[in-house]
Amino acid sequence: MSTINIDRECGCFRRSNLENNKSFESKDDALMEAQAMVNHMNSKFCKKHAFALSESGDNFSITMGQPAQAAPTGGCCGGGHCD
């Protein structure tokens, strides 16, 4: 038996049709569902958070963190010639 656990449920998660603490007979099925959930959460939710998947034995955990910040470029391509 494998379980997918969401460590913190944000508002977007609570409004979605996704389910926390979902159990599966097969670890492979749980992994595929967990990956699909993370992809959905990172692409469809509001982008205030980023979600990451981790594995612990037969169980999977989806954690919420800060989204990756894009490096400010100020219109520069980063080639070093805009100074």
N, C-alpha and C positions, 0 to 999 in steps of 0.2 A: 504494500500500500504506500503510495506517494502522495504528498500534499503540497499544494501551492499556497504560500502564506504571503499576504501583503502586510509589511511591517506597520505602515501608517496609511490610513485611507484618507486621501485628499477629497475635496468637494467634487472634483471631476469623477473620481472613482465611485463615490457614493451615488452620483447621478447616472452612472453608466449601468449597463446590464451585466457587468463583470462580477464575479463571485469570489469572495475571500475564503480561505481555508478549504479550497476545493480539493477533493480526494480522487485518486485514480488507482485502479488495480495495477496498471503498468507504469513503470518509471519513464519509459519512452513516451507514452501518451502524456504524462504530466510535463515532461520536458518540452514537447512540441506545443502544448497549450500555454505553458509559462512563457516560452519565446514569443508566441503569438500575442499574448497579453502585453508583454513589455513593448513589442513593436507598436501595438495599437495605442498604448498609453503614451508612448513617446511621440507618436505622429498625430494623434487625434485629440489629445487633451490640450489644455490651455498653454502649455509650455512654461509655466511658472516653476515646474519641477522636471527633473530628469529621473528616469527609472532604470534600475539595473537589476539583473538576475544573478543570483548566486545559488550554489548547490551545497547541501549538507547531507551526506549519505543519500537516502532515497527521497529527501524533501527539497523543495525549492522555495527560495525567498525572493520577493521583489521589494527592493528598498527604494526610498524616495530621497533624492538629494537635489542640490542646486543644478540648474541647467548649465551646460558649458557656455562660457562667455566667449563670443567672438572677439578676437584681438582687434582693437581699434586701429584702423589703417590711416584715417585722415585723408583718404584718397590716394595714398601711396601704395605702390605695388609691392613694396618691401625689398626692392632690388638695391637699395643703398644709394641711389643717385638723386633722390628727391630732397636732400638736405640743403 
